[in-house]
């Protein structure tokens, strides 16, 4: 099995060498080059053999930097690889400018588009040959009948497609045929229309339209008129996505043969299943099928049908014999007799040969017809096909090993030399991580996928298998960053990483990593081109088990080998969200997962005496650092309120902000990181959809005068409304999030409408949402010393029935739901619906249709035995007595009138007021900060801010405070790295002296 046949992106070795993403910026390339140049610079080493190794690797680093830092060469490399550079494309007349290279790239894209269009010209066809063994034995010939069907689909344009087809069939002395044509037009992304016409035995004309009703629902309606008898058929069908892998459909057909059918399908990586129940005016039928995939090449199938015209069971299986061909054999027994059916599928073509063995249900024949071919297949597979296949694969592997033996040996030697130079720093990083309970790579093996699966044999030092893997524990420990994370970029082949090599060219490879983190042991397996990011915390539970969660096309898997004590549950440096027992994990982690604060570092190591000379280079930027103290903003407070940003999220937020800025739609307010991220997450990081949603939000704020509501709106009927609509915030959960409670079963709507109006209550709700964002979340963040951005809610529905959902109630619910979903997205962490009786459960089936899948995944419906679930998430001291807790808030007239929480703590509110005042002062002093930003450009990039355009200067001014803050962190990080570098230099000198 070759891995080079399109299994991974090409031309990525230089990115792996510098440990960069293929999308790395020029600044990231420069930074990576400086880092690796420090490691491999020959002047660091005195021993001749070490200097020789360093020189060799330093030249590789310089070559990679020379290519990737040159815009022309980098584009040629990305398109054509090293072959394009070596052939002189960078010196040719046709490709000597960036614009011309881009033009060439556009040509390639157009060619791909043409190929894509051609691929839409898809022919398909089926040949069915019915054979009859009883008829043959009677002397009437073996062929009972034959049918052929064929169609060609052509994509006329992006919106229009034409399908032309026909079929012919013959049985004994009769036959017939039909020719048909379908024109499909895509009206929009949500709807399409088809015009249908056919001529022949079943001539008809018709029209069909399909529309996407919601994210998970589709409806189709069709009407057709028969040109033979003039009858009209009307059909309606509705399809609903029930889950990521399952869907259901309902079909209603009205005409001469009216019927209604209900179907269900489920399909995932290892199985597919489906069923249908259909009732008609003259018939009925039930069918079910199940297919299991034993491997990527073979599958088994069982199906059954019962109805007014059928009673049969079908068993069989199939195997993929090439990239485009699959063979299948099925055994069928039923009221129509005993059949074998052979199928050959190749591309869009099918050959189906049913063979009737007997029209009578003979038990001996039925058993023999199933057992004999099955036995023959397994005997041939075990003793003929499989040994032949394995022998052929082993022979190819041996030939490949012999052919690449010299290449592999040289690559292993180069990797070993590179690891020698990484050893001191890697060991130092490993020891530092061990001291802090951070990320320590205990074992890492890279190589042949089959060899890695045979781990026990590898441990027994099997020479043949061991030669196809490489120990890369040391280079991975070296790549662990100061934050205790290891990231290998997506789309980059790992054999190009420093200290790695390709131990088995042409074979599929994987990376197997065992590591410890926080006292626990983990195991990760990742494919050669897949991204690796460890540790990636999804959730912590009582046993402190961390689980990696990924997209449906899982790039790698992680298994907990052993569990240790880990950190305490109350640690402020990580999310301690817990799932109640028996509850499914949500589709997405709590949003705070992205904002975990880094662990507090201990005292910095004392600088070495020889560091003063190197540190003097930073004296000028340190003056900027000293001047920042005048801003009066506490760095630790800023870290708590802002949180630590996930690099991927930060990049896409920056892209989102730049998109808004370039289109002159970036507002002066509400453009902070967390606000933009909430809208991006709500739209699954689709920039165009997130932009549309965000701009609608800004327009709504303007139209609804949200800022004025906060200042001017007084909800004087607050106390009266609380009596007939009990609701309010009360305390925090175990993770520090605000707890919101509603007792919807006690709502008196008539009294509610007498003391207030729906419009006023909606304004009150908006003001409360603003208070939550601007006061409650920041106060909770300060209280637990980590970023809080969502609430835990409890909805008590005891006594709720159909009478609670009158027209005004439905209107109020829909208005609030629209506001929360469209304008305050991603602020709900978990919702517990408690005391749900049979009446509410009926209502819930209707209400679910108004909620998106992301929100539904955060909701848990509980009956009267809810207390244990709540206590797992909320301490009893923060639960009112009426929910089974200990709190009464007697001094405030009840828990739902108290608004209990950190946001009422005078010390915390004073801190927030100071921060708010500082931010206003910073906004007024934007000009000073802008000059500081220009200084950053001068020092870091050698550019003058005066060269920027007005738009870019304004953008830079807005980002100046964050850049200055980043400079503070960068300066501290630089000082730390200088200390480590000087220690490394001292170690190198000591090693060199010993060798001399």
SELOMAR-896457 format. One record per residue (C-alpha): x negated, y negated, z; residue in one letter. Coordinates in steps of 0.5 Angstrom, whole numbers, plus 2048, in hexadecimal, padded with zeros to 3 digits. Layout:
REM residues N
XYZa;...
//
This chain:
REM residues 996
800800800x;7FD7F97FEx;7FE7F3802x;7FC7EE7FCx;8027F07F8x;8067E97FAx;8067EB801x;8037E5804x;8017DE801x;7FB7DD7FEx;7F57D87FEx;7F57D7806x;7EE7DA808x;7EC7D3809x;7F17D180Ex;7F07D7812x;7E97D5812x;7EA7CE816x;7F07D1819x;7F57CD816x;7FC7CD813x;7FD7CC80Bx;8017C680Dx;7FB7C3811x;7FA7BB810x;7F47B880Fx;7F37B6816x;7F47BD818x;7EF7C0813x;7EA7BB816x;7EB7BD81Dx;7EA7C481Cx;7E47C3818x;7E17BF81Ex;7E37C5822x;7E07CA81Ex;7DA7C681Cx;7D87C5824x;7D87CD825x;7D47CF81Fx;7CF7C981Ex;7C87CC81Dx;7C57C7822x;7C97CA828x;7C57D0827x;7BD7D1828x;7BC7D9827x;7BB7DA820x;7C07DF81Fx;7C57DB822x;7C47D581Ex;7C47DA818x;7CB7DC81Ax;7CD7D581Bx;7CB7D2815x;7CE7D7811x;7D57D6814x;7D47CF814x;7D37CF80Dx;7DA7D280Cx;7DD7CD811x;7DA7C780Dx;7DC7CB806x;7E37CB809x;7E47C480Bx;7E17C2804x;7E67C5801x;7EC7C4805x;7EA7BC807x;7EA7BB7FFx;7F17BA7FDx;7F07BC7F6x;7EC7C27F8x;7F17C47FDx;7F77C47F8x;7F37C87F3x;7F17CD7F9x;7F97CD7FBx;7FB7CF7F4x;7F57D37F1x;7F17D57F7x;7E97D57F7x;7E97D87F0x;7EC7D27EDx;7E77CE7F1x;7E17D27EEx;7E37D27E7x;7E27CA7E7x;7E97C87E7x;7E87C27ECx;7E37C07E7x;7E77C17E0x;7EA7BB7DDx;7F17BE7DDx;7F17BE7E5x;7ED7B97E7x;7F27B47EBx;7F77B67F0x;7FD7B37ECx;7FB7B87E6x;7FA7BE7EBx;8017BC7EEx;8047BC7E7x;8017C37E6x;8047C57ECx;80B7C37EAx;80A7C77E3x;8097CD7E8x;80F7CB7ECx;8137CA7E5x;8107D17E3x;8137D47E9x;81A7D17E8x;81A7D37E1x;8187DA7E4x;81E7DA7E9x;8237D87E4x;8217DE7DFx;8227E27E6x;8297E07E6x;82A7E37DFx;82C7EA7E3x;82E7F07DFx;8327F57E3x;8357FC7E1x;8388027E3x;8388097DFx;83D80E7E2x;83D8157E0x;84281A7E3x;8408217E3x;8448277E4x;84182E7E6x;8488327E6x;84A82F7DFx;8438317DDx;8448387DFx;84B8387DCx;8478377D5x;84A8307D4x;84382C7D5x;8408297DBx;8418227D9x;8488207DCx;8488187DBx;8438127DAx;84480B7DCx;83F8057DAx;83F7FE7DDx;83A7F87DCx;83A7F17DDx;8357EB7DCx;8357E57E1x;8327DF7DEx;8307D87E2x;8327D37DDx;8307CD7E2x;8307CC7EAx;8377CC7EAx;83A7D07E4x;8397D87E3x;83C7DC7DEx;83D7E47DFx;83F7E87D9x;8417F07DAx;8447F57D7x;8467FD7D9x;8488037D5x;84A80A7D7x;84C8107D4x;84F8167D7x;85181C7D3x;85581A7CDx;8578137D0x;85380C7D1x;8538057D2x;84F7FF7D3x;84F7F87D5x;84B7F17D4x;84A7EC7D9x;8477E57DAx;8477E17E0x;8457D97E0x;8427D77E7x;8427D07E9x;83F7CD7F0x;8437C77F2x;83F7C67F8x;83B7C97FDx;8417CC800x;8467CE7FAx;8467D17F4x;84B7D37EEx;84B7D87E9x;84F7D97E3x;8507E17E1x;8527E47DAx;8527EB7D8x;8557EF7D2x;8567F67D1x;85B7FB7D5x;85B7F67DBx;85B7EF7D7x;85C7E97DCx;85A7E27DDx;8597DF7E4x;8567DA7E8x;8537DB7EFx;8507D67F4x;84C7D77FAx;84A7D2800x;8467D2806x;84B7D080Cx;8457CF811x;83E7D2813x;8417D9813x;8477D980Fx;8497DA808x;8507DA804x;8517DD7FDx;8587DC7F9x;8597DF7F3x;85F7DF7EEx;85F7E47E7x;8647E57E2x;8647EC7DEx;8657EB7D7x;8677F27D6x;86E7F17DAx;86E7EA7DDx;86D7EC7E4x;86A7E77E9x;8657E97EEx;8637E47F4x;85E7E67F9x;85B7E27FFx;8557E4803x;8527E1809x;84B7E380Bx;8487E2812x;8417E2815x;8417E681Bx;83A7E681Dx;8337E681Ax;8347ED817x;83C7EE817x;8417EB813x;8497EC812x;84E7EB80Dx;8557EB80Cx;8587EC805x;8607EB802x;8627ED7FBx;8697EB7F9x;86B7EE7F2x;86E7F47EFx;8697F87F4x;8697F47FAx;8657F6800x;8617F3806x;85A7F5808x;8567F480Ex;84E7F580Ex;8487F5812x;8407F5810x;83A7F5814x;8337F5811x;82C7F5815x;8257F7814x;8267FE815x;82E800814x;8347FD810x;83B7FF811x;8427FD80Fx;8497FF80Fx;8507FD80Cx;8577FE80Ex;85C7FD808x;8647FD808x;8677FD801x;86F7FD7FFx;86D8047FCx;8678067FFx;862806805x;85B807807x;85680780Cx;84E80880Ax;84880780Ex;84080880Dx;83A808810x;83380780Dx;82C808812x;82680680Fx;82080B812x;81B80780Fx;81A802809x;81A808804x;82080D806x;82780C809x;82D81180Bx;83480F80Ax;83B81280Cx;84180F80Ax;84981180Bx;84F810807x;856811809x;85D80F806x;863811802x;85E8137FCx;8588157FFx;855819805x;84D81A805x;84781A808x;840818805x;839819807x;833818804x;82C814804x;8288107FFx;82080F7FEx;81D8097FBx;81880C7F6x;8158057F3x;8157FE7F4x;81C7FE7EFx;81E8057F0x;8238097F5x;8258107F4x;82B8127F8x;82F8197F9x;8368197FDx;83A81F7FFx;84281E7FFx;847823801x;84F821801x;8558227FEx;8538217F7x;84E8277F8x;8468277F9x;8418237F6x;83A8217F5x;83881A7F3x;8318187F0x;8308117F0x;82A80D7EDx;8298057EEx;8248017EAx;8247FA7EAx;82C7F87E9x;82D7FF7E5x;8308057E8x;83180C7E5x;8368107E9x;8388177E8x;83D81A7ECx;83D8227ECx;8448267EDx;84282C7F1x;84982F7F2x;85082C7F3x;8518317F8x;84F830800x;84B837800x;847837807x;84183B804x;8408377FEx;841830802x;83C832807x;837835802x;83882E7FEx;83682A804x;83082F807x;82D831801x;82B82A7FDx;829827804x;82582D806x;82182D7FFx;820825800x;81D826807x;81882C805x;8168287FFx;815822803x;811825808x;80D82A804x;80C8267FDx;80E81F7FDx;80B81D804x;804820803x;80381E7FCx;8058177FEx;800817804x;7FB81A800x;7FC8157FBx;7FC80F800x;7F6812804x;7F28127FDx;7F380B7FBx;7F1809802x;7EB80D802x;7E980A7FBx;7EB8037FDx;7E6804804x;7E08067FFx;7E18017FAx;7E17FB800x;7DD7FF805x;7D77FA803x;7DC7F4803x;7DF7F680Ax;7D87F780Dx;7D57F080Bx;7DC7ED80Ex;7DB7F1815x;7D47EE815x;7D67E7814x;7DC7E8819x;7D87EB81Ex;7D37E581Dx;7D87E081Ex;7DB7E3824x;7D47E2827x;7D47DB827x;7DB7DB829x;7DA7DF82Fx;7D87DA835x;7DD7D5834x;7E27DB833x;7E07DE83Ax;7E07D783Dx;7E87D683Ax;7EA7DD83Dx;7E77DC844x;7EA7D5844x;7F17D8842x;7F07DE847x;7EF7D984Dx;7F67D584Bx;7FA7DB849x;7FA7D9842x;7FA7DD83Bx;7F47E283Bx;7F37E6835x;7F17ED838x;7F17F1831x;7F27EF82Ax;7F17F4824x;7F27F281Dx;7F37F7817x;7F67FC813x;7FE7FD815x;7FE804815x;7F7804819x;7FA80081Fx;80080481Fx;7FC80A821x;7F9806828x;7F880D82Bx;7F380F826x;7F0809825x;7EE80A82Dx;7EB81082Bx;7E680D827x;7E9810820x;7E380D81Bx;7E880D815x;7ED809819x;7E880581Dx;7E5802817x;7EB7FF814x;7EC7FB81Ax;7E87F581Ex;7E87F3825x;7EA7EB825x;7EB7EA82Cx;7E57E582Dx;7E77E1827x;7EE7E0829x;7EC7DE831x;7E87D982Dx;7EE7D6829x;7F27D6830x;7F37CE831x;7F37CA837x;7FA7CB838x;7FA7D2839x;7FD7D4832x;7FB7D882Cx;7FE7D6825x;7FC7D981Ex;7FF7D6818x;8057D9814x;8037DA80Dx;7FB7DB80Ex;7F87E280Ex;7F47E3814x;7EE7E6811x;7EC7DF810x;7EB7DD817x;7E47DC81Ax;7E27E381Dx;7E77E7819x;7E67EA813x;7EA7EF80Ex;7E87F6810x;7ED7FA80Bx;7EE7F6805x;7F47F7801x;7F87FA807x;7FD7F780Bx;7FB7F4811x;7FD7F2818x;7FB7EF81Fx;7FC7F2825x;7FB7EE82Bx;7FB7F0833x;7FB7EA838x;7FC7E883Fx;8007E1841x;8037DF848x;8017E684Ax;8057EA845x;8027EE83Fx;8057EE838x;8047F1831x;8057EE82Bx;8057F1824x;8057EC81Ex;8047EC816x;7FE7EA813x;8017E3810x;8067E2816x;8067DD81Bx;8037DF822x;8057DA828x;8047DD82Fx;8067DC834x;80D7D9831x;8127D9837x;8197DA836x;81C7DB83Dx;81A7DE844x;81E7E2848x;81D7E584Fx;8187EA84Dx;8147E4849x;8157E8842x;8137E483Cx;8167E6836x;8147E382Fx;81A7E282Bx;81A7E0823x;81E7E081Dx;8217E581Ax;81B7E7815x;8177E981Bx;8107E781Ax;80D7EA820x;80F7EE826x;80D7ED82Dx;80E7F3833x;80D7F283Ax;8087F783Dx;8087F5844x;80B7F0849x;8077EC84Ex;8097E7853x;8097E184Fx;80A7DB851x;8107D9856x;8177D8854x;8177D1856x;8117CF852x;8127C884Fx;80D7CA849x;8117CF845x;8197D0844x;81C7D5849x;8237D5845x;8267DC847x;82B7E0843x;8317E3847x;8317EB847x;8357EE841x;8347E783Ex;8317E7837x;82C7E2835x;82E7DC831x;82C7DB82Ax;8277D582Cx;8237D4833x;8257CE837x;8227C8834x;81E7C683Ax;81A7CC838x;8167C8833x;8157C2838x;8117C783Dx;80C7C3841x;8057C5841x;8027C8847x;7FF7C384Cx;7F77C484Bx;7F37C4851x;7ED7BF852x;7E97BE84Cx;7E27C184Cx;7DC7BC84Ex;7D97BA848x;7D27BC847x;7CC7B7848x;7CA7B7841x;7D17B583Fx;7D17AD83Fx;7CD7AC839x;7D37B0835x;7D87AD839x;7D67A6838x;7D97A6830x;7E07A6833x;7DF7A0837x;7E279B832x;7E97A0832x;7E87A083Ax;7E979983Ax;7F079A836x;7F279F83Bx;7F079A841x;7F579583Ex;7FA79A83Ex;7FB799845x;7FE793844x;804796841x;806799848x;80979F846x;8077A5849x;8047AB845x;8077B0849x;80E7AD849x;80E7AD841x;80C7B4841x;8127B6845x;8177B2841x;8147B383Ax;8127BA83Bx;80D7BE837x;80E7BF830x;80E7C582Cx;8097C4826x;80E7C6821x;8147C2823x;80F7BC824x;80D7BD81Dx;8147BD81Ax;8177B881Fx;8117B381Cx;8137B5815x;81B7B4817x;8197AD819x;8147AB813x;81A7AE80Fx;81F7A9812x;81A7A3812x;8187A480Bx;81F7A3809x;82079D80Ex;8257A1812x;8207A2819x;82479E81Ex;82079A823x;82479E829x;8267A5829x;8207A7825x;81C7AB82Bx;8197B282Ax;81F7B582Ex;8247B282Bx;8227B4824x;8207BB826x;8277BC829x;82A7BA822x;8257BF81Ex;8267C5823x;82E7C4822x;82D7C481Ax;8287CA81Ax;8227C5819x;8257C3812x;8237BC811x;8287BA80Cx;82E7BD810x;82A7BA817x;82A7B3813x;8317B3811x;8337B5818x;82E7B081Cx;8317AA817x;8387AC819x;8367AC820x;8337A581Fx;8397A281Bx;83E7A5821x;83A7A1826x;83B79B822x;84279C821x;84479F827x;84079982Bx;83D79E82Fx;838799832x;83D795834x;84179A837x;83B79B83Cx;83B79483Ex;84279283Ex;84779883Fx;84A799846x;84E79F847x;85279C84Dx;8567A284Dx;8507A784Ex;8537A9855x;85A7AA852x;8587AE84Cx;8547B3851x;85A7B5855x;85E7B784Ex;8577B984Bx;8527BC850x;84B7BC84Cx;8447B984Ex;83D7BA84Fx;83B7BE855x;8337BF857x;82E7C3853x;82D7CB851x;8277CE853x;8237CC84Dx;8257C484Fx;82A7C3849x;8307BF84Bx;8377C384Dx;83D7C184Ax;8447C484Cx;84B7C4849x;8517C784Cx;8557C7846x;85B7CB849x;85C7C684Ex;85D7C0848x;8647BD849x;8657BA842x;86B7B6843x;8687B2849x;8617B1845x;8657AE840x;8697A9845x;8627A7848x;85E7A6842x;85E7A783Ax;85A7AC836x;8567A6833x;8547A4839x;8527AB83Cx;84E7AC836x;84A7A5837x;8497A783Ex;8467AE83Bx;8417AA837x;83F7A683Dx;83E7AC841x;83A7B083Bx;8367A983Bx;8357AA842x;8327B1842x;82D7AF83Cx;82B7A983Fx;82B7AA847x;82D7B2849x;8287B5844x;8227B1846x;8247B184Dx;8247B884Dx;81D7B9849x;81A7B484Fx;81D7B9854x;81A7BF852x;8147BC84Ex;8167BF847x;81A7BD841x;8217BE842x;8267BD83Cx;82C7C183Dx;8327C3842x;8357C9845x;83C7C9845x;8427CC848x;8497CD845x;84E7CF84Ax;8547D2846x;8587D584Cx;85F7D484Ax;85E7D2843x;8637D483Ex;8677D2837x;86A7CC83Bx;8647C983Cx;8627C8835x;8687C3833x;8677BE82Dx;8637B9831x;85F7BE835x;85D7C182Ex;85B7BA82Bx;8577B8832x;8537BF831x;8527BE82Ax;84F7B682Bx;84B7B8830x;8487BE82Dx;8477BA827x;8437B582Ax;83F7BA82Ex;83D7BE828x;83C7B8823x;8397B3828x;8367B682Ex;8337BD82Bx;82F7C282Fx;8307BF836x;8347C6838x;8307CB83Bx;8357D083Ex;83C7D083Fx;8407D5843x;8477D5842x;84A7D8849x;8517DB84Bx;8527DD844x;8597E1844x;85D7E483Ex;8607DE83Cx;85A7DA83Bx;8567E0838x;85C7DF832x;85A7D8832x;8537D9832x;8547DD82Bx;8577D6828x;8527D182Bx;84C7D5829x;84D7D3822x;84C7CC824x;8457CD826x;83F7CF823x;83A7D5824x;8357D1828x;83A7CF82Dx;83E7D682Dx;8377D982Fx;8367D5835x;83D7D6838x;83F7DC83Cx;8467DE83Ex;8477E1845x;84D7E3849x;84E7E2850x;8487E6852x;8437E0850x;8407DE856x;83A7E3856x;8397E084Fx;8397D9851x;8347DA857x;82F7DD852x;82F7D684Fx;8317D1854x;82F7D185Cx;8357D2860x;8337CB863x;8357C885Dx;83C7CC85Cx;8427C985Fx;8467CD864x;84C7CE85Fx;8477D285Ax;8447D6860x;83E7D1862x;83C7CE868x;83D7C6866x;8437C2868x;8417BB867x;8467B986Dx;8437B286Dx;8457B1866x;84C7B4866x;84A7BA862x;8447BD85Ex;8477BA857x;8487B385Ax;8407B385Dx;83C7B3856x;8377B685Ax;8307B7857x;8297B4857x;82C7AE853x;82E7AC859x;8287AC85Dx;8257A585Ex;81E7A685Dx;81F7AA857x;8247A4854x;81E79F856x;8197A3852x;81E7A384Cx;81F79C84Dx;81879A84Dx;81679F847x;81C79B843x;819794845x;813796842x;81579983Cx;81979283Bx;81278F83Cx;80F793837x;814792832x;81378A833x;80B78B833x;80C78F82Cx;80778A829x;80178C82Ex;80279382Dx;802793826x;7FB790826x;7F979582Bx;7FC79A825x;7F8796820x;7F2798825x;7F379F825x;7F379F81Dx;7ED79B81Dx;7E97A0822x;7ED7A781Fx;7ED7A6818x;7E97A0816x;7EF79D813x;7F2795814x;7F9795816x;7F978E812x;7F979380Cx;7FF79680Dx;80679480Ax;80B79080Ex;80F79780Fx;80979B811x;807796816x;80E795819x;80E79D81Ax;80779D81Dx;80A798822x;80F79C824x;80B7A2825x;80579E829x;80779F830x;8077A782Ex;8017A782Bx;7FD7A3830x;8007A8835x;7FD7AE831x;7F77AA831x;7F67AA838x;7F77B2838x;7F37B3832x;7ED7AF836x;7EE7B383Cx;7EE7B9838x;7E77B7834x;7E47B683Bx;7E67BD83Dx;7E37C0836x;7DD7BC837x;7DB7BF83Ex;7DD7C683Bx;7D87C4835x;7D27C2839x;7D37C883Dx;7D37CC837x;7CD7C9835x;7C97CA83Bx;7CB7D283Bx;7C97D2834x;7C27CF836x;7C27D483Cx;7C37DA837x;7BE7D8832x;7B97D7837x;7BA7DE83Ax;7BA7E1832x;7B37DD831x;
//
